Amino acid sequence: MKTLEGLKAKQQKTWASGDYGAVATVIHVTAENLVQAADLSAGDRVLDIATGTGNAALAAARCLCEVTAVDYVPELMDRAKERAAAERLTIKFRQADAEDLPCDDGEYDAVISVFGIMFAPDQEAAARQLLRVVRPGGTIALANWTPDGFIGQVFKTIGRHVPPPAGVRPPPLWGDETRVRELLGDHVTDLRLTPRDFVFRFPAPAAWADYFKVNYGPTLKAFEALGENGKALYDDLVELAERFNVATDGTAKIPSRYVEITARKA
């Protein structure tokens, strides 16, 4: 447990570094799409786990749901609070760990997470908490990067240069159907995994690498750890972006596979 606690403290610093809001702004449409796929109803009590800068919480609030958003990185929630205030949306924010939610059993009609819960180091604990706080018959809706998609391969590439913590399963496994069924098991019904592609659009593949190098916490921290040896990682990330690039106009259009997961609590 001490190992995990140390890892969580490190993760908090990682996600607070850079400017995740700059990345979240680029991918915000994935949250809008997930909330539509969840088919929420006005007045639903909705919990957004690992809200980050609030993309999914804001999308649910726009559906006139009663939204609570949790994250264990206060710097990210500060941005989410600013965005909610700017749009005059009412959202309750609470600092909390996805593996230890301060919520009652069955408190929510729906639980959602967009590229959030997948980063909890103890995947089984996070899944148990998710299942605990949603009422029977309630909705579960998640958006998770897949192992073989572009972002999944970004993490694999980083891991070749900066080895991940021993004994911790890779976050993109939350985008693998077999693993998702292991985590949610017979606690859900009508489980559906729908493949989607989000397309990163940049002036060039190297521009994507430059953007993530300074804004995305996991990438930024990897470069900090490597110091002067970071050029090899940079070159590998540019090569990866070039490999996934489908643009024919000299720019970068990089599809990144993720899955929309929807289910009902049994």
C-alpha positions as CSV (number, residue, x, y, z in Angstrom):
1,M,0.0,0.0,0.0
2,K,2.8,2.4,0.8
3,T,4.1,1.8,-2.7
4,L,0.8,2.8,-4.2
5,E,0.5,5.8,-2.0
6,G,3.9,7.0,-3.2
7,L,2.9,6.4,-6.7
8,K,-0.3,8.4,-6.3
9,A,1.7,11.3,-4.9
10,K,3.9,11.1,-7.9
11,Q,0.9,10.9,-10.2
12,Q,-0.6,14.0,-8.6
13,K,2.5,16.0,-9.4
14,T,2.6,14.6,-12.9
15,W,-1.0,15.7,-13.8
16,A,-0.5,19.0,-12.1
17,S,2.6,19.7,-14.3
18,G,2.5,21.2,-17.7
19,D,-1.0,22.4,-18.8
20,Y,-3.4,19.5,-19.1
21,G,-6.1,22.0,-19.8
22,A,-4.5,22.7,-23.1
23,V,-4.8,19.0,-24.0
24,A,-8.3,18.7,-22.6
25,T,-9.5,21.6,-24.8
26,V,-8.3,19.8,-27.9
27,I,-10.1,16.6,-27.0
28,H,-13.2,18.0,-25.4
29,V,-15.5,16.6,-28.1
30,T,-14.9,13.1,-26.8
31,A,-16.7,14.1,-23.6
32,E,-19.6,15.6,-25.4
33,N,-20.0,12.4,-27.5
34,L,-19.8,10.2,-24.4
35,V,-22.5,12.1,-22.6
36,Q,-24.7,11.8,-25.6
37,A,-24.0,8.1,-25.8
38,A,-24.9,7.8,-22.1
39,D,-28.4,9.1,-22.9
40,L,-28.6,11.0,-19.6
41,S,-31.9,12.6,-18.5
42,A,-32.4,16.1,-17.0
43,G,-32.2,15.9,-13.3
44,D,-30.0,12.8,-13.2
45,R,-27.5,12.7,-10.3
46,V,-24.2,12.3,-12.2
47,L,-20.7,11.6,-10.8
48,D,-17.7,12.4,-13.0
49,I,-14.7,10.5,-11.8
50,A,-11.3,12.0,-12.3
51,T,-12.8,15.0,-13.9
52,G,-9.5,16.8,-14.7
53,T,-10.4,20.2,-16.1
54,G,-14.1,19.2,-16.3
55,N,-14.9,18.2,-19.8
56,A,-17.4,15.5,-18.9
57,A,-18.8,17.3,-15.9
58,L,-19.5,20.4,-18.0
59,A,-21.1,18.2,-20.8
60,A,-23.4,16.5,-18.2
61,A,-24.3,19.9,-16.6
62,R,-25.3,21.2,-20.0
63,C,-27.9,18.3,-20.0
64,L,-29.3,19.9,-16.8
65,C,-28.1,17.0,-14.7
66,E,-27.1,17.4,-11.0
67,V,-23.4,16.9,-11.4
68,T,-20.7,16.1,-8.9
69,A,-17.1,16.1,-10.1
70,V,-14.1,14.5,-8.3
71,D,-10.4,14.5,-8.8
72,Y,-7.4,14.2,-6.6
73,V,-5.5,16.9,-8.4
74,P,-6.7,20.3,-7.1
75,E,-4.9,22.2,-9.7
76,L,-7.0,20.6,-12.4
77,M,-10.2,21.1,-10.6
78,D,-9.4,24.8,-10.2
79,R,-9.5,25.1,-14.0
80,A,-12.8,23.1,-14.1
81,K,-14.3,25.5,-11.5
82,E,-13.3,28.5,-13.6
83,R,-14.9,26.9,-16.7
84,A,-18.1,26.1,-14.8
85,A,-18.3,29.6,-13.5
86,A,-17.8,31.1,-16.9
87,E,-20.7,29.1,-18.3
88,R,-22.8,29.7,-15.2
89,L,-23.2,25.9,-14.7
90,T,-23.8,24.5,-11.2
91,I,-21.4,21.6,-10.4
92,K,-20.3,20.3,-7.0
93,F,-16.5,19.7,-6.9
94,R,-14.8,17.4,-4.4
95,Q,-11.2,16.5,-4.1
96,A,-11.2,12.7,-4.0
97,D,-9.4,9.5,-5.1
98,A,-11.1,7.3,-7.7
99,E,-10.1,4.3,-5.5
100,D,-11.8,5.7,-2.4
101,L,-14.8,7.8,-3.3
102,P,-16.5,9.7,-0.5
103,C,-19.9,8.8,-1.8
104,D,-22.8,6.6,-0.5
105,D,-23.7,3.3,-2.0
106,G,-26.0,3.8,-5.0
107,E,-25.9,7.6,-4.6
108,Y,-25.8,8.3,-8.4
109,D,-28.0,7.6,-11.4
110,A,-25.0,7.7,-13.6
111,V,-21.2,7.5,-13.3
112,I,-19.0,8.8,-16.1
113,S,-15.3,9.3,-16.8
114,V,-13.4,10.5,-19.8
115,F,-9.7,9.4,-19.9
116,G,-9.8,9.6,-16.1
117,I,-10.5,6.5,-14.1
118,M,-8.2,4.5,-16.4
119,F,-5.2,6.1,-14.8
120,A,-6.0,4.9,-11.3
121,P,-3.1,2.6,-10.4
122,D,-5.3,0.0,-8.7
123,Q,-7.7,-0.8,-11.4
124,E,-9.7,-3.3,-9.4
125,A,-10.2,-0.9,-6.6
126,A,-11.3,1.9,-9.0
127,A,-13.8,-0.5,-10.6
128,R,-15.2,-1.5,-7.3
129,Q,-15.8,2.1,-6.3
130,L,-17.4,3.0,-9.6
131,L,-19.8,0.1,-9.3
132,R,-20.6,0.8,-5.6
133,V,-21.7,4.4,-6.0
134,V,-24.1,3.9,-9.0
135,R,-27.6,2.7,-8.2
136,P,-29.0,-0.5,-9.6
137,G,-30.2,0.1,-13.1
138,G,-28.0,3.2,-13.3
139,T,-25.7,4.2,-16.1
140,I,-22.0,3.7,-16.5
141,A,-20.3,5.5,-19.3
142,L,-16.5,5.7,-19.9
143,A,-14.2,6.8,-22.6
144,N,-10.8,5.1,-22.5
145,W,-7.8,5.0,-24.8
146,T,-7.0,1.6,-26.3
147,P,-3.7,-0.2,-26.1
148,D,-3.2,-0.4,-29.9
149,G,-4.4,3.2,-30.6
150,F,-2.1,6.2,-31.0
151,I,-2.2,7.4,-27.3
152,G,-1.9,3.8,-26.2
153,Q,1.3,3.5,-28.3
154,V,2.5,6.9,-26.9
155,F,2.5,5.4,-23.4
156,K,4.2,2.3,-24.7
157,T,6.8,4.4,-26.4
158,I,7.4,6.4,-23.2
159,G,7.7,3.2,-21.3
160,R,10.6,2.1,-23.4
161,H,12.6,5.1,-22.3
162,V,11.2,5.6,-18.7
163,P,10.0,2.2,-17.3
164,P,6.6,2.3,-15.7
165,P,6.2,1.3,-12.0
166,A,6.5,-2.4,-11.4
167,G,3.3,-4.3,-10.8
168,V,1.0,-1.6,-12.1
169,R,-1.2,-2.5,-15.1
170,P,-1.0,-0.1,-18.1
171,P,-3.8,2.4,-18.1
172,P,-4.9,1.7,-21.7
173,L,-6.0,-1.8,-20.6
174,W,-9.2,0.0,-19.7
175,G,-9.7,0.2,-23.4
176,D,-9.4,-3.6,-23.9
177,E,-12.7,-5.5,-24.0
178,T,-11.4,-8.6,-22.2
179,R,-10.0,-6.4,-19.4
180,V,-13.1,-4.3,-19.1
181,R,-15.2,-7.4,-18.7
182,E,-12.9,-8.6,-16.0
183,L,-13.2,-5.3,-14.1
184,L,-17.0,-4.9,-14.4
185,G,-17.9,-8.6,-14.6
186,D,-21.5,-9.7,-13.8
187,H,-22.1,-6.5,-11.9
188,V,-23.4,-4.9,-15.1
189,T,-25.8,-5.6,-17.9
190,D,-26.0,-4.4,-21.5
191,L,-22.2,-3.8,-21.6
192,R,-21.2,-2.2,-24.9
193,L,-17.8,-1.1,-26.2
194,T,-18.0,1.1,-29.2
195,P,-14.7,1.9,-31.0
196,R,-14.1,5.6,-31.8
197,D,-11.3,7.6,-33.3
198,F,-10.4,11.0,-32.1
199,V,-8.2,12.9,-34.7
200,F,-5.4,15.1,-33.4
201,R,-4.9,17.9,-35.9
202,F,-1.6,19.8,-35.9
203,P,0.5,21.7,-38.5
204,A,2.9,18.7,-38.6
205,P,3.7,15.5,-36.6
206,A,6.6,17.3,-34.9
207,A,4.1,20.0,-33.8
208,W,2.1,17.4,-32.0
209,A,5.2,16.1,-30.2
210,D,6.2,19.7,-29.2
211,Y,2.7,20.3,-27.9
212,F,2.6,17.2,-25.7
213,K,6.1,17.6,-24.6
214,V,5.3,20.9,-22.8
215,N,1.6,20.4,-21.9
216,Y,0.9,16.7,-21.2
217,G,2.1,15.8,-17.7
218,P,3.2,12.2,-18.4
219,T,5.2,13.3,-21.4
220,L,6.6,16.3,-19.7
221,K,7.8,14.3,-16.7
222,A,9.3,11.7,-19.0
223,F,11.4,14.3,-20.7
224,E,12.4,15.8,-17.3
225,A,13.5,12.3,-16.1
226,L,15.6,11.8,-19.2
227,G,17.3,15.2,-19.2
228,E,19.8,15.4,-22.0
229,N,18.9,11.9,-23.1
230,G,15.4,13.0,-24.1
231,K,16.2,13.5,-27.8
232,A,15.7,9.7,-28.4
233,L,12.2,9.8,-26.9
234,Y,11.4,12.9,-28.9
235,D,12.5,11.3,-32.1
236,D,10.5,8.2,-31.3
237,L,7.4,10.2,-30.6
238,V,7.7,12.2,-33.9
239,E,8.2,8.9,-35.7
240,L,5.1,7.5,-34.1
241,A,3.0,10.5,-35.0
242,E,4.3,10.3,-38.6
243,R,3.4,6.6,-38.7
244,F,-0.2,7.3,-37.6
245,N,-0.6,10.4,-39.7
246,V,-3.2,10.1,-42.4
247,A,-3.0,13.7,-43.7
248,T,-2.2,14.2,-47.4
249,D,-1.9,18.0,-47.3
250,G,1.4,18.3,-45.4
251,T,-0.2,18.7,-42.0
252,A,-0.9,16.1,-39.3
253,K,-4.2,14.3,-38.8
254,I,-3.6,11.6,-36.3
255,P,-6.4,9.2,-35.5
256,S,-6.3,7.9,-31.9
257,R,-8.5,4.9,-31.1
258,Y,-10.6,4.9,-27.9
259,V,-13.7,3.1,-26.8
260,E,-17.0,4.4,-25.5
261,I,-18.1,2.0,-22.8
262,T,-21.7,2.0,-21.7
263,A,-23.4,-0.4,-19.3
264,R,-26.2,-0.7,-16.7
265,K,-25.6,-1.5,-13.1
266,A,-27.1,-4.9,-12.4
